[in-house]
Amino acid sequence: MKLTEVVEYLGCKVLNKTPDYNNIIIESVGTADLMSDVLVFGKPGMLLITGLNSPQCVRTASVVGASAVLIVRKLSVQDATIQLAAALEVPLLHLTSSTYKTCGLLYKLGLQDSRGESL
């Protein structure tokens, strides 16, 4: 599924668009607030959903090759996080909804869990 479709469906605010933003495909979804967990299950093509509102989530997403980062539950995102996303060319999205609601909506779309578990 295209990232642009996910953004439209969820109503995300896009904080950083990359040059290839319109062509990014989301193959799976993973959620964690501990970036050490993301280092274990993260993979290319993944949308990382996190409540962590610091540059570390963007850096970790870049390391595992995640396609984009969606920060949830927060009223705003730190400028340092947005700046790092731009520098590393990682699409950064924001949504104030809960992690539970966000994952439930993506489940309805049929997106696969990043661990490869069948939905």
N, C-alpha and C positions, 0 to 999 in steps of 0.2 A: 504494500500500500504506500502511496506517495506521502511524504511528510506534509505536504500542503493539504492533503485530504484530512490528515489527523488534526492539523491545526484548525482547519475550518470546522470539523466535527466537534472538537472540544471547546472551540472559542478561545484558543490560547492567544496571548500577546507574544509577538515575535520580537525578541530583544536583540538578536543578531542573525542576519541573513548572510549566508556564504555565497560565493559566486555560483555554486551548483545547487542552491537551495531548491529551486523548482524541480529538480530531477532526483532528489534524494528519496530512496526507497527505505521504508521501515520494514524489516523482516521479522523483528521480535521486540518484546518489551520486557524490561527488567526494572525492579524498584529496590532501592536500598538507601539508607542514610549512612551506613558504614562503607566507606570507599574500599576498605579491604575486602568486603564481600563482592564488590563490583569487579575487583581484580581477579576474583575466582570465577565468576560466571559471565562477565562481560565479554562481548564479541562484536565484530563488525556487523553493521546493519541493525543494531539494537537502538531503541529509544530508551534512554536512562531516565527514569522518574525518581526524583529525590526531593526531600525536604531540606537538604543541606544547602545553605545559602552562602556558599563561600567558593572562592576560586578552585578549591580542591576538587569539587565535583566535575568541573570542566576539564581540569588536568587529567583526572582519572579517566574520564570518557575518551579523551584524546589518546591516552595510552592503550586502551582496549579497542580503539577503533569504532566506538559507538557513533551512530549517525547523527544523534542530536541529544540534548539534555533538556528535560522539562522539570523546572523547579515548581513544586506545589506547596500549598498551605501558607505561603508567606505573602504579606501585603506588598512587599517590594523586594527587589534583588539588588545586592550590593554592586556598586559601580565597578569595583575591582573584578568581580565575577564576569560582568558584561565585557569589560576590557580584555580579559584573558580569552574569553570566547572569540572575540574578534581577532585577537592575535593568533590563536590556534586554529581559526576558521572552523569552529564548532557551532552549529546552529543552537541558539539558546532560546528557550520558550519559557513562559511564565503563566501560571494559573493559580488562583487562590483556592480552588476546590481541594477537598481532602484527597489523600492518596487512595483511599478506599473507593471513593466515587470515580476518580479518574481511571483507575485500573478496571473498575466494573464497566465503564463505558467502552474502554478499549477491548475488553473481553467480548462485548457484544459485537464489535466489529470483526471479530475472528482473528485478531492478531495472536501470534504464538508467544508463549513464555520464552524468555531468553535461555532458559535451561533446557529447552527442547521438549518440555513436558507437554503432552497433549491437552488441549483445552476441551 
